[in-house]
Amino acid sequence: MHETELHDLADDADYEASLQQSLVTVARSDSDKKSWSSESDGAEVVYSKENVTIHPSQYASERISGRLRLIKQGSSLFMTWIPYKGQSSNARLSERDRNLYTIRAVPFTDIRSIRRHTPTLGWQYIIVVLASGLAFPPLYFYNGGVREFLATIKQHAFLVRSAEDANVFLVNDFEDPLQKTLSSLELPRAVLAANTSISISPSISNENPERIDAGTSEGTLSTSQYIGRQRQKFNDPARDLSIQVLEKFSLVTKFARETTSQIFRESHSNNGFNANDWRNRNQFSLDNSVSEESQKVSDGNIVTPDPLETSILVKQSTPYRKQNYGEEAFTIVGTFELVNFKEFDKLTLVWGKPRQPPLGSEEWSTFLDSEGRIMDSKALRKRIFYGGVEHTLRKEAWSLLLGYHAYDSTYAEREYLASTKKLEYETIKQQWQSISPEQAKRFTKFRERKGLIEKDVVRTDRTLSFYDGDDNPNVNLLRDILLTYSFYNFDLGYCQGMSDLLSPILFVMEDESESFWCFVALMERLGPNFDRDQNGMHSQLFALSKLVEILDSPLHNYFNQNDCLNYFFCFRWVLIQFKREFEYEKTMRLWEVLWTHYLSEHLHLYVCVAILKRYRNKIMGEKMDFDTLLKFINELSGSIDLDSILRDAEALCICAGENGAACIPPGTPPSLPIDNGLLYSQHDDVL
């Protein structure tokens, strides 16, 4: 919807009808409030606002006005929005259409955040985002009242202003951030629906007879001794999305998904990375030589050709020559040879440099001087980028890649740092170990975090021999490190998904203190993934959408047409760095490649693009909608060829060049966050 196209309400018959209706309902509001508290088992209307309106389209005649209420029952707070009945004679909006937007008794425990919009022209409105990441349509306050609405919520529920965006207010009481969104990573618990009715009291879900009653790893080689036999494969029902959750996705209305995409776009509309600006900066196109012959899939559906069908083969070459197939072309990102892609393996996008064997001990020693310093860190990172390292070297290599040890440190300096950091770790650990049972009874946040950690670690990588069995000491170490981190970074604390990131680090380091500090270094970069407001995740998914637009515009257009531009189907990939998509050994190989930051700090986004492009014909040919695509993406787990994807990601990164880098906002994880003086500040001043 376009705020600049707002209509004069004086001529708006739909709004005039709602005003007339409000004259009656406002006069009854006091008596209604009393009857609510007496007739619904203690339910009390703590806030009521008339003429709160939804705009299903840009047409003024299709607006739907109604009453917004906050209802308190016991210790729970609920929100309802019920449209006025018979307020408009517009035939294009049936009663069924109005029922579609009805919000019936949504508990605030199911709400993640509320975004407030105050446009220069027009009315204030809010967007309520559910814990699932989906959202209700914007609610416009024609007569004001947003401030009072937020103030009332703060009186009855936990509400805090986002440190990243002053117009975003985070709710959900004291829930751990992302707990419900991340339910797809663990035992599914989230109910993802935009129009779910909650049974709290008959009268709450049926507000007034005059209103509408609507309802609606298996390791290899040197790691095999630790990894052992994986008894459960990648379709483990205890770890993947269940069919029930996927079915609940199908209940989400099309409008809710469109609104979520709108929020996703609006959250970055002021950061200088909008589509028009990017188009002005774009200096080259990958579509110059796209074949006119359409690709066809098995079901006969015609699929728009990949722009890289007739592609570029990365090559160091001589200066510019005539741009025909087999010839060379000079672009701002280098000199390329244009080739007819039909002559090559169609399963590969653009061949980068072939992958190499893992870096071994003998070759490793050539990068070090006699005192243990890395003589050429860039050369080392390049070598690891193209082949990874052998498992026996990972402990030393990962501490360097993660920044725990400096590349120019000596053996002696690293040993001294390790001993110093061990004492510091023990001091932090003692903080939670010294909490007595009596203290714990009065320390809600500690009890909640400890309970969540203990529940998560017992189901993290238990198919590996390193974590297998009852009373496994490594599982206890996993718990202790995560609890200690929750005290080290108390603002961020613990969120589901962190145990997945720590597990391989502990597996490699085999030392509690060093695992902790390597995890701290990793979370310096990936911590924003777990922020309450999810700005870190949204900035990455936004950048991913822009990269797909550059590197495969037909696929981008397909996602746009099928309400998939929010890229939430890639959420798990980005959040825990593909931890669930590959076998354990391959995950470690991928991580050390990503940590080199050799071509880009954001190579993981190009890995996402590479996977999507590899399956683009199936996605587009089978006309997958959001729900089908989500199910398909999660079922790819364990079936992706890592080496091929890395080669494709490398080539895509080079192809995108400076244009790709320009699509990624500064501070986007895993870039180190932009220093604002406080990494995880929490503000209680809502208004």
C-alpha positions, 0 to 999 in steps of 0.5 A, spaced: 500 500 500 502 507 498 501 512 504 502 517 498 495 515 495 491 516 502 484 519 500 480 524 504 476 521 509 470 526 508 468 523 502 469 516 504 463 512 505 466 506 508 469 511 514 463 515 515 459 508 516 464 506 521 464 513 525 456 512 525 457 505 528 462 508 533 457 513 536 453 507 538 459 503 541 463 508 544 456 510 548 456 502 550 463 501 552 463 502 559 457 498 560 460 493 556 467 493 560 463 491 566 459 486 563 466 483 560 469 482 567 463 479 570 461 474 565 467 471 562 471 468 569 475 474 571 476 477 564 477 484 563 477 489 558 483 493 559 484 497 553 478 498 547 479 503 541 474 504 536 475 505 528 481 501 528 482 499 520 485 494 516 486 496 508 486 490 504 488 494 498 489 501 496 482 502 495 478 506 500 472 503 499 475 496 501 477 498 508 475 494 514 474 498 520 473 495 527 474 495 535 481 493 537 481 490 545 486 488 550 483 483 554 486 481 561 484 474 564 488 472 570 495 473 568 494 472 561 493 478 556 490 477 549 488 482 543 482 481 539 480 485 533 473 484 531 470 488 524 464 492 524 458 488 521 455 490 515 459 497 515 460 497 507 455 496 501 461 494 497 460 488 494 467 486 493 468 485 500 464 479 502 462 477 510 467 471 508 473 476 506 471 480 513 472 474 517 478 472 514 482 478 517 478 477 524 483 477 530 480 473 535 483 472 542 491 472 541 495 471 547 501 475 548 505 469 549 504 468 541 506 475 539 514 477 538 514 484 537 509 490 535 512 495 530 509 502 530 509 506 524 508 514 524 508 516 517 509 524 515 502 523 511 496 519 513 495 515 520 499 511 525 499 504 524 502 498 527 504 491 525 503 485 530 508 480 528 507 473 531 513 468 534 512 464 528 515 470 524 508 471 520 504 478 521 497 480 522 495 486 517 497 493 519 492 496 524 490 503 522 488 508 528 484 513 525 483 517 531 490 516 535 491 511 540 497 507 539 501 510 545 495 508 549 495 501 546 503 500 548 502 503 555 497 499 556 501 493 554 507 495 558 502 495 564 500 488 563 506 484 559 513 484 558 514 490 553 521 493 551 524 497 546 528 494 540 535 496 541 536 496 533 529 500 532 526 505 536 519 503 533 520 496 534 517 493 541 519 486 543 514 482 547 513 475 549 514 476 556 520 473 558 521 468 553 528 466 550 528 470 543 527 466 537 524 460 542 518 459 538 521 461 531 526 456 532 521 450 534 522 448 527 530 446 529 527 442 535 521 438 537 516 442 533 511 446 538 509 453 534 503 454 531 503 458 525 497 461 523 494 468 522 487 467 524 488 462 530 482 462 535 485 461 542 480 458 547 480 462 554 473 463 555 467 463 550 465 470 551 472 473 549 472 469 542 465 471 541 465 479 543 458 481 542 452 479 538 452 485 534 459 483 532 462 478 527 463 471 530 469 469 526 473 463 526 477 461 522 553 424 520 557 420 519 564 422 519 570 419 515 577 418 515 581 421 521 574 423 525 571 416 524 573 414 531 569 420 534 563 420 530 562 413 530 556 410 527 550 415 526 544 410 528 539 416 526 539 419 519 537 426 516 529 424 517 530 423 524 523 426 526 525 428 533 530 433 529 526 436 523 520 439 521 514 435 523 508 434 518 504 437 523 507 444 523 508 444 515 500 443 515 499 449 520 503 453 515 498 452 510 493 455 514 496 462 514 493 466 510 496 469 503 495 476 506 499 474 512 505 472 508 504 478 504 504 483 510 510 479 513 514 480 506 512 487 506 515 488 513 521 484 511 522 490 505 520 496 510 525 494 515 531 495 510 527 501 506 532 506 510 538 503 510 540 505 503 540 498 500 533 499 496 532 496 489 532 502 485 539 504 488 542 498 487 539 498 480 543 505 479 549 502 481 549 496 477 554 496 472 553 489 468 548 484 467 549 476 467 543 476 462 546 478 456 547 471 452 541 467 455 539 462 450 532 463 447 531 455 448 527 454 454 528 449 459 523 443 461 522 439 467 519 432 467 512 434 468 512 439 462 512 445 465 516 451 462 522 454 466 525 460 465 532 459 463 538 460 468 541 467 466 548 463 467 545 457 462 550 461 457 555 463 462 561 465 464 567 461 466 572 464 471 579 465 468 585 469 468 586 472 461 588 477 456 585 484 455 578 485 451 576 481 445 570 480 441 564 477 445 562 471 442 562 464 445 569 461 446 571 468 446 573 473 452 569 479 455 572 484 460 567 486 466 568 490 472 569 484 476 575 481 471 576 478 465 571 472 463 571 467 457 564 466 455 562 459 453 556 455 451 554 452 457 550 446 454 557 443 452 559 443 460 556 439 466 549 442 466 549 440 474 554 446 475 553 453 474 560 456 473 566 452 475 571 455 480 578 452 482 577 445 483 577 443 491 583 440 494 585 435 499 585 437 506 591 441 509 595 436 512 601 437 517 607 437 513 604 442 509 601 446 515 608 447 517 610 450 511 606 456 513 609 457 520 616 460 522 620 457 528 616 460 533 609 458 531 607 465 527 603 464 521 608 467 516 602 469 510 595 469 513 592 470 507 595 464 503 593 460 509 586 462 509 586 461 501 589 454 502 584 452 507 578 455 503 580 451 497 580 444 501 579 445 509 584 442 514 585 435 516 582 433 523 588 433 527 590 440 525 583 443 527 584 445 534 590 449 532 587 452 525 580 453 528 583 457 534 586 462 529 580 462 524 576 464 529 580 469 532 581 466 539 589 466 537 592 471 533 596 469 526 602 473 528 602 469 535 608 465 537 607 458 541 609 461 547 604 467 547 598 462 545 600 457 551 600 463 556 593 466 553 590 459 554 592 459 561 590 466 562 583 465 559 582 458 563 582 462 569 578 467 567 573 462 564 573 459 571 571 465 575 565 466 570 563 459 571 563 460 578 558 465 578 552 460 576 555 455 580 555 459 587 548 460 586 544 456 592 537 453 591 534 458 595 537 464 590 535 460 584 528 460 587 528 468 586 532 468 580 527 467 574 531 468 569 537 463 571 532 458 572 529 459 565 535 459 561 538 453 565 532 449 564 532 450 556 539 449 556 539 442 560 533 440 555 537 442 549 543 439 550 541 432 551 538 432 544 544 435 541 548 431 536 546 425 540 547 420 534 555 421 535 559 417 539 562 423 542 555 425 545 552 418 546 550 415 552 547 416 559 551 421 563 556 423 557 561 428 560 561 431 554 554 433 554 555 436 561 561 440 558 556 442 553 551 444 558 556 448 563 559 452 557 552 454 555 550 456 562 557 460 563 556 463 556 549 466 559 553 469 564 558 472 560 553 475 555 547 476 560 544 480 555 543 475 550 543 469 554 541 463 551 537 461 545 535 455 541 540 454 536 546 455 540 548 448 542 548 446 535 554 452 534 558 449 540 557 442 539 562 441 533 567 446 537 567 442 543 568 436 539 574 439 535 577 443 541 576 437 547 577 442 552 572 446 556 576 453 557 578 453 549 571 451 547 568 457 551 573 462 548 572 459 541 565 460 542 565 467 544 569 469 538 564 465 534 558 469 537 561 476 536 560 475 529 553 470 529 550 473 536 546 478 532 542 472 529 539 471 536 537 478 537 530 478 540 528 483 534 531 478 529 534 484 525 541 480 524 537 475 521 533 479 517 539 483 514 542 477 512 535 474 508 534 481 505 541 481 502 540 474 500 534 476 496 538 482 493 543 477 491 538 472 488 535 478 484 542 479 481 544 472 480 538 469 478 532 474 476 527 469 473 528 465 480 527 472 484 521 474 480 518 467 481 519 468 489 516 474 488 510 472 484 509 466 490 509 470 496 516 467 498 520 474 498 521 473 505 526 467 504 524 464 511 525 457 508 532 459 508 532 461 516 535 454 518 541 455 513 543 462 515 541 461 523 546 455 524 550 455 518 547 449 515 549 445 521 543 440 519 544 440 512 550 436 512 553 430 515 558 432 521 564 432 518 562 436 512 559 441 516 566 442 520 569 442 513 564 448 511 565 452 517 572 452 516 571 454 509 566 460 511 571 462 517 577 464 512 573 470 510 577 469 503 573 471 498 567 474 502 565 474 510 558 473 507 560 467 503 554 463 506 549 467 503 552 465 496 552 458 498 544 459 499 544 462 492 548 456 490 543 451 493 537 455 490 540 455 483 541 448 483 534 446 485 531 452 481 528 447 475 525 443 480 522 449 484 519 453 478 517 447 474 513 444 480 510 451 481 512 450 489 508 455 493 511 457 500 509 451 504 511 446 499 518 450 498 519 450 506 518 442 506 522 441 500 528 445 503 528 442 509 528 435 506 534 437 502 538 435 509 543 430 508 543 430 500 547 436 498 553 435 495 558 440 499 564 440 494 559 442 488 556 447 492 562 450 494 565 451 487 558 454 485 558 459 491 565 461 489 563 462 482 557 466 484 561 470 489 566 472 483 560 474 478 557 478 483 563 482 485 562 489 487 555 489 486 554 483 490 558 486 496 553 493 495 547 488 496 549 487 503 548 492 509 554 494 513 554 490 520 550 484 517 553 478 520 558 475 520 561 481 520 563 484 526 557 488 529 558 496 528 560 499 535 554 503 538 557 502 545 553 497 547 552 490 544 545 488 547 542 493 550 535 493 553 531 499 554 525 499 558 522 506 556 517 504 551 514 510 550 
